[in-house]
Amino acid sequence: MDIGRSRVPAGIGDWAVAVAVAALLLTTGLSGEHPDGNREMLGIALLAAGGLVLALRRRAPLLVLAVTGLCAVGHQAAGFEVLAVSYLVAVYGAVRAGHRVLTVAASATLLVAIQLSALVFHDGAVRAAVEEARNVLELAWLIAAFAAGEAVRQAERRADEAERTREETARRRADEERLRIARELHDSLTHQISVIKVQAEAAVHVARRRGEPVPESLLAIREAGQEATRELRATLEALRDDDRTPPCGLDDVPELVKRFQMTGLDTTLTFDGPREDVPAAVGRTAYRIVQEALTNIARHSAAATASVRIDSRPDALAIRVDDDGDATPDDSPTPGLGLLGMRERVTALGGRLRAEPRREGGFTVQAELPVKGAS
């Protein structure tokens, strides 16, 4: 019975199995012949302990195997003639966890120990013959439990391998499609944009050599061509990125801020709290949020200054990017692709994002990313 794979939580399922086995052992033991007095109390305690310890079979399969084996020997020695059901369940769990050799060794030791306890604590040749027949039955049950555990282990291994193969196939197809799109963009757009940019620059150069005024529309075309070339190059680099180069994270934010300072935007950066314990996924998202926020400030606002504050707390990483641009509380931000991408990244990590004009003027981007559960 594999409750851990069903919709019942693993902990509840394990305890249900443990209580059920303990109840079965106690019912079987007390309904048959059993001693009185202290031996009875000892046997009852061992039967209950051997069942209840199964609640730990997923977390510590070898420990449970040892405890149930000792309890089986103990309650047999105390005079309770009960099949070691708890040990059979422990064998199944240990083999399923991959501990086949140790399980075989422990089971062989248990059979010998039970046989010795029968010789020491019970008398008579008939009793010995009964014990021998029961040992044969227990051996058959042990083999069945071992086989069941091994069958489930192999099935889970094949399922994991199949899932891994599907993921690798999907990733490979996605990489191939990404590279195909990059090639198509390069072949269809790069040449045309380059021609537009070169023609515009040549026209501006000729006009200035002749001393003629350069039309504003021509300057706008040249500027748009240069910007389109930069954007296309960045897009192609992103599409061709196959994750072989390490992604940017929190440690790369200072260099990012310096690059924007070189464009003329007076940008300050404040770090508060340790950065060492921040998961890589959170660091990458924080970098992208700061990058997108500063890019929007440089392109779309008339801001002269911008401030970046990153606060690393035990439970979350808080990012805030403010500017003194011309946005007012009455403005409604247009949800472009950059803002949409930021929101998707934050939502994927279970965080929160605010992007809106400030009361005192300018724009603010605030994100809070939980650090627990991210990788």
GIBELDA-V425800 format. One record per backbone hydrogen bond with DSSP energy under -0.5 kcal/mol. CO is the residue of the C=O (numbers start at 0). NH is the residue of the N-H. Records with the same first field share a line. If there is no record, write none. Layout:
# GIBELDA-V425800
CO=NH + NH
This chain:
# GIBELDA-V425800
0=2
1=4
2=5
8=12
9=13
10=14
11=15
12=16
13=17
14=18
15=19
16=20
17=21
18=22
19=23
20=24
21=25
22=26
23=27
24=28
25=29
26=30
27=31
32=80
35=38 + 39
36=40
37=41
38=42
39=43
40=44
41=45
42=46
43=47
44=48
45=49
46=50
47=51
48=52
50=53
51=54
52=55
53=56
55=59
59=63
60=64
61=65
62=66
63=67
64=68
65=69
66=70
67=71
68=72
69=73
70=74
71=75
72=76
73=77
74=78 + 79
75=78
78=80
79=81
82=84
83=87
84=88
85=89
86=90
87=91
88=92
89=93
90=94
91=95
92=96
93=98
94=97
97=99
98=102
99=103
100=104
101=105
102=106
103=107
104=108
105=109
106=110
107=111
108=112
109=113
110=114
111=115
112=116
113=117
114=118
115=119
116=120
117=121
123=127
124=128
125=129
126=130
127=131
128=132
129=133
130=134
131=135
132=136
133=137
134=138
135=139
136=140
137=141
138=142
139=143
140=144
141=145
142=146
143=147
144=148
145=149
146=150
147=151
148=152
149=153
150=154
151=155
152=156
153=157
154=158
155=159
156=160
157=161
158=162
159=163
160=164
161=165
162=166
163=167
164=168
165=169
166=170
167=171
168=172
169=173
170=174
171=175
172=176
173=177
174=178
175=179
176=180
177=181
178=182
179=183
180=184
181=185
182=186
183=187
184=188 + 189
185=189 + 190
188=192
189=193
190=194
191=195
192=196
193=197
194=198
195=199
196=200
197=201
198=202
199=203
200=204
201=205
202=206
203=207
204=208
205=209
206=211
207=210
212=214
214=218
215=219
216=220
217=221
218=222
219=223
220=224
221=225
222=226
223=227
224=228
225=229
226=230
227=231
228=232
229=233
230=234
231=235
232=236
233=237
234=238
235=239
236=240
248=251
249=252
251=255
252=256
253=257
254=258
255=259
256=260
257=261
258=262
259=262 + 264
260=263
263=265
264=266
265=305
267=307
269=309
271=311
274=277
278=282
279=283
280=284
281=285
282=286
283=287
284=288
285=289
286=290
287=291
288=292
289=293
290=294
291=295
292=296
293=297
294=298
295=299 + 300
296=300
303=265
304=323
305=267
306=321
307=269
308=319
309=271 + 311
310=312 + 317
314=370 + 371
315=312 + 317
316=368
317=310
318=366
319=308
320=364
321=306
326=361
327=330
330=332
332=334
333=335
335=339
336=340
337=341
338=342
339=343
340=344
341=345
342=346
343=347
344=348
345=348 + 350
346=349
351=367
353=365
355=363
357=360
361=357
362=322
363=355
364=320
365=353
366=318
367=351 + 369
368=316
